[in-house]
Amino acid sequence: MLARKTSKNQVTLPKKIVDGLPETDYFDVTLRDGTVVLRPVTITEAGSKLATVRKKIRKLGLTSKDIDYAIRWARSRR
C-alpha cells in the first residue's frame, strides 16, 4: 500500500490499515533501520491502571499478607 507525505510532513493512513488497528488517536513513532514504525498508544486517566490491578486482586481474593509474601519472594530471587 502506498501513502504520500505532504509538504507539512503529514501522512494519511490507508483505510484498510486503519480498520485493522485498535481505536486510538495517538501513535508512538520510531525509526528502526530506515523503517517508520507506528505503535498505537492508548491514553488512560491517571490511576486507572492501578484501580484495574486492585480490582483484579480483590477478584482473586488475595490479602495484603499474600501480596507482602509475593513481594518478599520476588525480591529474594535477585
C-alpha positions in Angstrom: 0.0 0.0 0.0 1.2 3.5 -0.8 0.9 6.6 1.3 2.2 10.1 0.4 3.9 12.6 2.8 2.5 16.1 2.3 4.5 19.3 2.3 3.6 19.6 6.0 5.1 16.2 6.8 1.7 14.6 7.3 0.8 11.1 6.1 -2.7 9.8 5.8 -3.0 6.1 6.7 -4.9 4.0 4.2 -8.4 3.0 5.4 -7.5 -0.7 5.1 -4.7 -0.2 7.6 -6.8 1.9 10.0 -9.5 -0.7 10.0 -7.1 -3.2 11.4 -5.9 -1.0 14.3 -7.4 -0.7 17.7 -9.3 2.5 18.2 -6.8 5.2 19.1 -5.8 8.8 18.2 -2.2 8.5 19.2 0.8 6.5 18.0 4.4 6.0 19.3 6.6 6.7 16.2 10.1 5.3 15.9 12.6 4.8 13.1 14.1 1.3 13.0 16.7 0.5 10.3 15.2 3.1 8.0 11.6 1.9 8.6 9.0 4.0 10.2 7.2 2.1 13.0 3.8 3.2 14.3 2.6 1.7 17.6 -0.9 2.5 18.8 -1.0 4.2 22.2 -4.0 4.2 24.5 -4.2 7.2 26.8 -5.8 6.4 30.2 -6.6 8.5 33.2 -4.0 8.7 35.9 -4.5 5.9 38.4 -6.9 3.9 36.2 -4.3 1.1 35.7 -3.7 0.9 39.5 -7.5 0.7 40.0 -7.7 -2.2 37.5 -4.9 -4.1 39.3 -6.6 -3.6 42.7 -9.9 -4.8 41.2 -8.1 -8.0 39.9 -6.5 -8.5 43.3 -9.9 -8.3 45.1 -11.5 -10.7 42.5 -8.7 -13.2 43.1 -9.3 -13.0 46.9 -5.7 -12.0 47.7 -4.9 -10.4 51.0 -2.3 -7.9 51.9 -0.3 -10.8 53.5 -0.4 -12.6 50.2 0.9 -9.5 48.4 3.6 -8.9 51.0 4.7 -12.6 50.7 4.9 -12.3 46.9 7.0 -9.2 47.1 9.4 -10.7 49.6 9.7 -13.8 47.4 10.3 -11.8 44.2 12.9 -9.7 45.9 14.8 -12.7 47.3 15.2 -14.1 43.8 17.7 -11.3 42.8 
